[in-house]
Amino acid sequence: MRYVIVGTGNISNTYVSALGKLPNCELVGAVSRSGRALPSAPELPIWSSLDAVDQAFDAVILATPNGLHHEGAIEAAALGKHVLTEKPLDIAIEAMDRMTEACKKAGVTLAVCYQRRTRPDNIAIKRLMDAGAFGRVYAVDLAAKFYRDQAYYDSGDYRGGYSLDGGGPFMQQACHNLDIYTWLFGLPKQVMSMLGTFAHNIESEDHGAALMRHANGMIGSVVASTAAKPGFAARMEVHTEKGSFTLTDDVVTQWAVEGVDNPSQPGEAYQHDGATSAAVTDTTAHEAIINDFESAVKEKREPLAGAGSSRLTTELILKVYEAAR
Ligand SMILES: NC(=O)c1ccc[n+]([C@@H]2O[C@H](COP(=O)([O-])OP(=O)(O)OC[C@H]3O[C@@H](n4cnc5c(N)ncnc54)[C@H](OP(=O)(O)O)[C@@H]3O)[C@@H](O)[C@H]2O)c1
């Protein structure tokens, strides 16, 4: 498929590199309001808007701030182009509904780059969870304690603000981990939370904690931070009727579940930059998302991270923010 990237900032580098490694993909050029070239492919053409693109293409990759994903998706759908958006789907319910509806009406695929869903151990746990292999799940504790310096927030005047980033670490960094949480356990029915801003001059939280109760009684807890210097691997501890297991950066690192073998898949090592940096230099999970996107388009099936399931993640984050207010 032939792609146009919308947005030529940080994450565009990951796509230039990922697309370059996938033999069936072609990057045609990019859209930038400011006319900034793709830093990793400065030779490619730049257009000021999607409808100005004068070369054939099949799909867009939305690499713009979180609160602009719906605009890009609606524009792409109007042109009949498939949409792979960076996470989150968007930051508001109405925006997510509008973009989903526009893509559905236009008959184009809408996928979200929640690339941690492609990690082998997350997939194995998802299969076991869906098959009921753990019996009743009692509790899940998620720690997404990352670090960003003030220079990161100063690198874009929207960063750490509610209008375009949609919030702090809950919406921007830990949304990946909360996405795995909602993918595995669904939405809670009750949320309590506390947020604070400690280490940065930003509008949103840079640290917070939430407690969640699910319909089956499961109690979830999550800590999300960009103030946890120097930045830690993400940990999810799951306690069930059959025993407990821990995922550390999407790999099973502890397993004590009666009657179920540790499903940890060898897989290739994945370099997580997220604890300390916004750059994604290991492109393998993005490549897996692009491959799944292309298959979903061809097979006319729901992508691994489609709009319906990805919407839950933003819904949960909005509930955390609402509870804190
Ligand atoms: N999957 C992951 O692991 C991962 C990692 C990092 C980021 N992301 C996601 O990728 C997206 C982009 O993040 P990024 O770090 O690449 O951001 P960035 O470096 O700030 O780049 C954003 C780009 O969007 C364009 N843009 C269009 N309208 C804009 C506006 N009103 N304000 C600011 N920029 C605007 C900018 O180019 P012009 O102004 O020239 O149009 C800019 O190049 C976000 O949704 C983020 O959550 C995902």
Ligand as a Chemical Component Dictionary entry (heavy atoms), coordinates in Angstrom:
data_LIG
# 
_chem_comp.id                   LIG 
_chem_comp.type                 NON-POLYMER 
_chem_comp.pdbx_formal_charge   0 
_chem_comp.three_letter_code    LIG 
# 
loop_
_chem_comp_atom.comp_id 
_chem_comp_atom.atom_id 
_chem_comp_atom.alt_atom_id 
_chem_comp_atom.type_symbol 
_chem_comp_atom.charge 
_chem_comp_atom.model_Cartn_x 
_chem_comp_atom.model_Cartn_y 
_chem_comp_atom.model_Cartn_z 
_chem_comp_atom.pdbx_ordinal 
LIG N1  N1  N 0  2.950  4.663  19.416 1  
LIG C1  C1  C 0  3.888  5.273  20.137 2  
LIG O1  O1  O 0  4.666  4.616  20.843 3  
LIG C2  C2  C 0  4.000  6.776  20.092 4  
LIG C3  C3  C 0  5.165  7.411  20.550 5  
LIG C4  C4  C 0  5.217  8.819  20.457 6  
LIG C5  C5  C 0  4.139  9.543  19.966 7  
LIG N2  N2  N 1  3.019  8.876  19.577 8  
LIG C6  C6  C 0  1.834  9.607  19.073 9  
LIG O2  O2  O 0  2.161  10.211 17.828 10 
LIG C7  C7  C 0  1.444  11.433 17.668 11 
LIG C8  C8  C 0  2.423  12.548 17.345 12 
LIG O3  O3  O 0  3.356  12.644 18.416 13 
LIG P1  P1  P 0  4.802  13.271 18.164 14 
LIG O4  O4  O 0  5.603  12.979 19.381 15 
LIG O5  O5  O -1 5.319  12.864 16.845 16 
LIG O6  O6  O 0  4.419  14.830 18.152 17 
LIG P2  P2  P 0  5.243  16.050 17.495 18 
LIG O7  O7  O 0  6.689  15.715 17.459 19 
LIG O8  O8  O 0  4.819  17.270 18.212 20 
LIG O9  O9  O 0  4.695  16.098 15.999 21 
LIG C9  C9  C 0  3.368  16.423 15.744 22 
LIG C10 C10 C 0  3.225  16.865 14.295 23 
LIG O10 O10 O 0  1.858  17.208 14.086 24 
LIG C11 C11 C 0  1.777  18.368 13.263 25 
LIG N3  N3  N 0  0.668  19.242 13.711 26 
LIG C12 C12 C 0  -0.471 19.488 13.005 27 
LIG N4  N4  N 0  -1.281 20.298 13.688 28 
LIG C13 C13 C 0  -0.665 20.589 14.835 29 
LIG C14 C14 C 0  -1.003 21.423 15.941 30 
LIG N5  N5  N 0  -2.162 22.108 15.995 31 
LIG N6  N6  N 0  -0.132 21.511 16.964 32 
LIG C15 C15 C 0  1.044  20.843 16.930 33 
LIG N7  N7  N 0  1.429  20.052 15.904 34 
LIG C16 C16 C 0  0.576  19.926 14.860 35 
LIG C17 C17 C 0  3.105  19.080 13.401 36 
LIG O11 O11 O 0  3.562  19.417 12.098 37 
LIG P3  P3  P 0  3.022  20.699 11.340 38 
LIG O12 O12 O 0  2.696  21.727 12.388 39 
LIG O13 O13 O 0  4.100  21.091 10.427 40 
LIG O14 O14 O 0  1.788  20.214 10.621 41 
LIG C18 C18 C 0  4.075  18.077 13.991 42 
LIG O15 O15 O 0  5.067  17.699 13.100 43 
LIG C19 C19 C 0  0.662  11.642 18.976 44 
LIG O16 O16 O 0  -0.652 11.195 18.809 45 
LIG C20 C20 C 0  1.381  10.737 19.979 46 
LIG O17 O17 O 0  0.525  10.251 21.002 47 
LIG C21 C21 C 0  2.948  7.510  19.624 48 
# 
loop_
_chem_comp_bond.comp_id 
_chem_comp_bond.atom_id_1 
_chem_comp_bond.atom_id_2 
_chem_comp_bond.value_order 
_chem_comp_bond.pdbx_ordinal 
LIG N1  C1  SING 1  
LIG C1  O1  DOUB 2  
LIG C1  C2  SING 3  
LIG C2  C3  SING 4  
LIG C2  C21 DOUB 5  
LIG C3  C4  DOUB 6  
LIG C4  C5  SING 7  
LIG C5  N2  DOUB 8  
LIG N2  C6  SING 9  
LIG N2  C21 SING 10 
LIG C6  O2  SING 11 
LIG C6  C20 SING 12 
LIG O2  C7  SING 13 
LIG C7  C8  SING 14 
LIG C7  C19 SING 15 
LIG C8  O3  SING 16 
LIG O3  P1  SING 17 
LIG P1  O4  DOUB 18 
LIG P1  O5  SING 19 
LIG P1  O6  SING 20 
LIG O6  P2  SING 21 
LIG P2  O7  DOUB 22 
LIG P2  O8  SING 23 
LIG P2  O9  SING 24 
LIG O9  C9  SING 25 
LIG C9  C10 SING 26 
LIG C10 O10 SING 27 
LIG C10 C18 SING 28 
LIG O10 C11 SING 29 
LIG C11 N3  SING 30 
LIG C11 C17 SING 31 
LIG N3  C12 SING 32 
LIG N3  C16 SING 33 
LIG C12 N4  DOUB 34 
LIG N4  C13 SING 35 
LIG C13 C14 SING 36 
LIG C13 C16 DOUB 37 
LIG C14 N5  SING 38 
LIG C14 N6  DOUB 39 
LIG N6  C15 SING 40 
LIG C15 N7  DOUB 41 
LIG N7  C16 SING 42 
LIG C17 O11 SING 43 
LIG C17 C18 SING 44 
LIG O11 P3  SING 45 
LIG P3  O12 DOUB 46 
LIG P3  O13 SING 47 
LIG P3  O14 SING 48 
LIG C18 O15 SING 49 
LIG C19 O16 SING 50 
LIG C19 C20 SING 51 
LIG C20 O17 SING 52 
# 
